Amino acid sequence: MRPIKNAKKIDYNLIKVFDTVITEGNATRAARKLDVTPAAISQALLRLQNLYGEELFIRTRKGLVPSSKGKSLHQVFRQAIESIESTLCDKTDAQDSNELIVLGSDITENYYFPALLDTVLMNRYIIKHYAIKKTGEYSPASMLTHGYADVIMGILEIKNKMIESYLIDNLSDFVCVCGEKSPLVGLEKMSLYNFYAARHAVYHSDMFSSFTADSIDLFKSSTPYAGRREIGYYSGSLFGVIGVVEKSDMVAILPGKIATYFRDVRRYNIKILRMPDEMIFRTLPVYAYLAINSTHYKNAKKLISTFQSTFLFSQEKQPDALVEGSTSLCDLSV
């Protein structure tokens, strides 16, 4: 490859700015992260672009998008950054090569991971799980590409050229869960009237933002009544939601497999009811993400493969789209 002119003028700061703009998605967030002005970011990008004599970014309505040249350079620059950062790490970090950092929610920790406790993978690696918030300092994509996390799990969608996505589970067959104090405890099936009359405990987390919360999509609702359900408890803890349901007259809507797990394995004193025929829920896919430049790529991929073999069954025959006349629980909640 022919060397470019003025190659000596390419310094680490230019490379760092270039990398941060791509991983953060725009110049404003990059400036905030690097603690510089947006003007300084623009000037650095212009210098780098002039050195290569090619467009490295294309300006669109959504902001700066890397060109083909920019994408190829970014892969090379990321390797250079990682090599430099590795020289600053303590040598004891080499002993932590068997560690995997996973970001998710309490469902990830309390439903998915317990199924892996007896596997070879869990005995071989140290798994560190942390809850993640999309409103944090770093975006989920940048957490992966910068090496702050090895795997992110959830139903959120992460689109980034540097990140691979893998389907690990499908959440479907939604049911109603109630406790012994609920007037519905003697029923086997919930009616539409029961659904609107009951007080609901709903679960919400950033990584499962539409799961059992106020935006579960329905394929269809044949009822002419599109009322509002009453929310009595709203929490980011699934244990909290199920605990409230167990000890009160509230109900919760959960995927059947998770409801069964908490009843049969966790031994919660809850009753599972079938949902009204008028409501058909859309399957929620659960994904695992990892960065292609991850230093723990192979181990992270093994973890994801284990999740897939444990939880992923045949694909739903029903198309992942809303049919005519469909509604959403976001229109039914208070």
Secondary structure as UniProt FT lines:
FT   TURN            5..6
FT   HELIX           7..9
FT   HELIX           12..24
FT   HELIX           27..34
FT   HELIX           38..52
FT   STRAND          57..60
FT   TURN            61..62
FT   STRAND          63..66
FT   HELIX           68..87
FT   HELIX           91..96
FT   TURN            97..98
FT   STRAND          99..104
FT   HELIX           106..107
FT   HELIX           108..112
FT   HELIX           113..116
FT   TURN            117..118
FT   HELIX           120..124
FT   STRAND          126..131
FT   TURN            134..135
FT   HELIX           140..145
FT   TURN            146..147
FT   STRAND          151..154
FT   TURN            161..162
FT   STRAND          163..171
FT   STRAND          174..179
FT   TURN            180..181
FT   TURN            183..186
FT   HELIX           192..197
FT   STRAND          199..203
FT   TURN            207..210
FT   STRAND          217..221
FT   STRAND          229..235
FT   HELIX           238..247
FT   STRAND          251..255
FT   HELIX           256..264
FT   STRAND          270..274
FT   TURN            277..278
FT   STRAND          279..281
FT   STRAND          284..291
FT   TURN            292..293
FT   TURN            295..296
FT   HELIX           297..311
FT   TURN            324..325
FT   HELIX           329..331
//
